[in-house]
């Protein structure tokens, strides 16, 4: 197993109290696979990814990478692991330094991780070609590129130090629909070519189904369901997952008319004061009195299909 996350918690202090952004999350990712992490905006997906790579320090739990517990390593001790774990950020406009050329942006990780200087220029050109750009574009600045091209630059930067795991933080959400499929197909090709492992964070359920080996569904800081992709999409168990999947648009009007979307009542509770018991009980269409007090944990419902609802 390349990555193991055990009981991970990340809270943020505010004047109003603690925000329970990631609240007891556990999962594993094997070498070469893609784990999709989905859920509504604000559910803690991005915080999970940033805590794994230790842009945020975890408050509790363990992060084990390739058998090594990296949870409490210092910044200096983390340096070898930052080479092996890279991140593609959501916003291709904010994640690139506008004062650096594309070549300098892609070269910077090589400098930090002390790649031989005489290899830098060739590696930059090779990486740009690998992501569908030309080596002549290395002297240009980010503002001269489209959103899709900027995300390709971000991907080239992530690949610069030959990582094993890449955390993809909604890498297509800021892009035009016509460009999204190109980026996802490129990520799949790179995975095959370079033997990469992905944590793919997204809210586009159709795209997640296309790229992921397994899918974890997150709600209000907790994972409520986790299964292989085909299993989850064909047999969703948790009421939240059922509602989430029922909202996927269907392009065929005849088929769309046959769908019965499961609408959820009420607002998402505040992460400042999450509900007791099952944190979904305030919106669940199948809520029972005991849901307000029971301690929900992921349980195997067969076929390696984990669900936190005991009433499925």
Long-range contacts (C-beta under 8 A, 24 or more apart in sequence): 1-28, 1-29, 1-30, 1-31, 2-29, 2-30, 2-31, 2-65, 2-66, 2-164, 2-165, 2-197, 3-28, 3-29, 3-52, 3-63, 3-64, 3-65, 3-66, 3-165, 3-197, 3-199, 4-28, 4-62, 4-63, 4-64, 5-48, 5-52, 5-61, 5-62, 5-63, 5-64, 6-61, 6-62, 6-63, 6-64, 7-60, 7-61, 7-62, 8-48, 8-51, 8-52, 8-58, 8-60, 8-61, 8-62, 8-63, 9-58, 9-59, 9-60, 9-61, 10-44, 10-47, 10-48, 10-51, 10-56, 10-58, 10-59, 11-59, 14-272, 16-272, 17-272, 17-273, 18-272, 19-271, 19-272, 20-220, 20-221, 20-271, 20-272, 20-274, 21-47, 21-221, 21-271, 22-47, 22-48, 22-51, 22-221, 23-220, 23-221, 23-222, 23-274, 23-279, 24-61, 24-221, 24-222, 25-61, 25-218, 25-221, 25-222, 25-223, 26-61, 26-223, 26-298, 27-216, 27-223, 27-226, 29-165, 29-197, 29-199, 30-197, 31-164, 31-195, 31-197, 32-191, 32-195, 32-196, 32-197, 33-197, 33-198, 33-213, 33-214, 34-191, 34-197, 34-198, 34-199, 34-200, 34-211, 34-212, 34-213, 34-214, 35-198, 35-199, 35-200, 35-212, 35-213, 35-214, 35-215, 35-216, 36-200, 36-201, 36-202, 36-208, 36-209, 36-211, 36-212, 36-214, 36-215, 36-216, 36-229, 37-199, 37-200, 37-201, 37-202, 37-215, 37-216, 37-218, 38-201, 38-202, 38-203, 38-205, 38-208, 38-215, 38-216, 38-217, 38-218, 38-244, 39-203, 39-217, 39-218, 39-219, 39-244, 40-203, 40-219, 40-268, 41-203, 42-268, 42-271, 43-218, 43-219, 43-220, 43-221, 44-218, 44-220, 44-221, 44-271, 45-169, 45-170, 45-201, 45-203, 45-218, 46-90, 46-169, 46-170, 46-201, 48-201, 48-218, 49-87, 49-167, 49-169, 49-199, 49-201, 50-87, 50-169, 52-85, 52-167, 52-199, 53-82, 53-85, 53-86, 53-87, 53-167, 54-78, 55-87, 65-165, 66-164, 79-113, 82-113, 83-113, 83-161, 83-162, 83-163, 84-163, 84-164, 84-165, 85-163, 85-164, 85-165, 85-166, 85-167, 86-158, 86-159, 86-161, 86-163, 86-165, 86-166, 86-167, 87-158, 87-166, 87-167, 87-168, 87-169, 88-151, 88-154, 88-155, 88-158, 88-166, 88-167, 88-168, 88-169, 88-171, 89-154, 89-169, 89-171, 90-169, 90-170, 90-171, 90-173, 90-174, 91-174, 92-147, 92-148, 92-150, 92-151, 92-153, 92-154, 92-174, 92-175, 93-142, 93-147, 93-150, 93-174, 95-154, 96-142, 96-150, 96-153, 96-154, 97-142, 98-141, 98-142, 98-143, 99-141, 100-141, 100-142, 101-138, 101-139, 101-140, 101-141, 102-128, 102-133, 102-137, 102-138, 102-139, 102-140, 102-141, 102-142, 102-145, 102-153, 103-138, 103-139, 105-142, 105-153, 105-157, 106-138, 106-153, 106-156, 106-157, 106-160, 107-160, 108-157, 108-160, 109-157, 109-160, 109-161, 110-160, 110-161, 113-161, 115-161, 123-160, 124-160, 127-156, 127-159, 127-160, 128-153, 128-156, 130-156, 130-159, 130-190, 131-155, 131-156, 131-159, 131-186, 131-190, 132-182, 132-186, 146-179, 147-174, 147-175, 147-176, 147-179, 148-175, 148-176, 148-179, 148-182, 148-183, 151-175, 151-183, 152-183, 152-186, 155-183, 155-186, 155-187, 155-190, 159-190, 159-194, 162-194, 163-196, 164-195, 164-196, 164-197, 165-196, 165-197, 165-198, 165-199, 166-196, 166-197, 166-198, 166-199, 167-198, 167-199, 167-201, 168-198, 168-199, 168-200, 168-201, 168-202, 169-201, 170-201, 170-202, 170-203, 171-200, 172-202, 172-204, 172-207, 173-202, 173-203, 173-204, 180-204, 180-207, 181-207, 184-210, 184-211, 187-211, 205-244, 205-245, 205-247, 205-248, 206-248, 206-249, 209-233, 217-241, 217-244, 219-279, 219-280, 220-268, 220-269, 220-271, 220-274, 220-279, 220-280, 221-271, 221-274, 221-279, 222-279, 222-296, 222-308, 223-298, 223-308, 224-280, 224-296, 224-307, 224-308, 224-309, 225-298, 225-305, 225-306, 225-307, 225-308, 226-298, 226-305, 226-306, 227-303, 227-304, 227-305, 227-306, 228-303, 228-304, 228-305, 231-303, 231-304, 231-305, 232-305, 235-305, 237-301, 237-305, 237-307, 237-309, 237-312, 238-280, 238-307, 238-308, 238-309, 238-312, 239-280, 239-284, 239-285, 239-286, 239-309, 240-264, 240-280, 240-283, 240-284, 243-285, 278-308, 278-309, 280-309, 286-311
